[in-house]
Amino acid sequence: MNYPIKYIIALAVGAALIGAPYYFPKESLEVLFVVWFMLIPVAFIVFLVYGIIVYTRDMKHSIVVSIKPAEAIMAFARREDELRGVKRSLYEEVSNKMKKG
């Protein structure tokens, strides 16, 4: 619970909405349903807009690298050759130590 005040406020509003029809006339229940059915799409739109804003703000800090597929494959091949050479030298070093030891 990072923000306990938000949870307390949400709990109080929810309790008020659920308990209101017991203390008010029948029309208040109809109003509750109308407000609730309006609140769901509005909340969806608000969260959607908020998510888009956060996403675009985070995209400003991202780095986009464009490289041609052929260059990428050649870079992977070079790196693989380097790793193969390192493995070969380590294997030779270990085998020489085993022969001496």
N, C-alpha and C positions, 0 to 999 in steps of 0.2 A: 504494500500500500504506500505508494509514493505520495499521494495527495489525499490524506484522510478527510479533509474538509469537503472535497468534491463528492466523496462517497456519502458523507453525512447529509449534504444538501440533496443529493439524488434520492437517498432513503427518505428524507422528510417530504420531498415533493411526491414521491411514489406513494407514501403512506397517506398523504393528503388527498391524492387523486383516488386511491382505493377507498378511503374512508368517507369521502364526501357524499356519495349517494345514500349512505345510511342516515345522514343528518339533514339532507336537503330534499326537496320534492322530487317527484318522478322525472321531471324535465331535466334535472341536473344530470341524471344518468344518460339521457339522450345527448346532452351537451358533451358529457365526458366521452361518449363513443365518437361523436363527430370530431371533437378535438383530437382524440387518439388516432383516428384514421387520417387526420390531416397532419398530425405530428410525425407519424412514421415516414411518409415521403419527404417531409421537410428535413427531418433528421438525416435521412439517407442522402439527400442532396447536400446538406451541410458537411457531412463526413466525406462525401465524394470530393467536394471542392477543397476541403482541408487537405485531403490526401494528395490531390493534384498540386496544390501549393507546396506542400512539403517535398513532393517528388521533384518538382522543378527547381526548388531551392537546393536540393541535394545534387541535382544534375549539373549545377554550376561548378561543383568541386570535383567532377569526375574528369578523367583524362581519356580521350578517345584516340586510339592509335590505329591508323589505317595502313595496312601493308598488303601487298599483293600476295595471293596464295603461293605463287612460285617462289617468291622470296622467303615466305614463311617455311615452306618445305625445305628449302636449301639451308635456312638457319637451323632447323631441327636436325638435318643431316649433319651439319658441321658440329653441332653440340653432341650428337650421338657419337661421331668420330672422336671427339675430345674425350668423352666418357669411356669409350672403348680403349683409347690409349692409356688413360689413367688406370683402368682395370687391368690392362696387360702389364703395366709397370708394377702395380701392386702384386699381381700374381707372380711375376718374376722375382720380386723382392722376397715374398713369402717363401717361394720354392727354393731360392738360394739359401735363405736362413735355415730351412728344414734340411737341406743337404749338408750344410755346415754343422748344424746343431745336433 
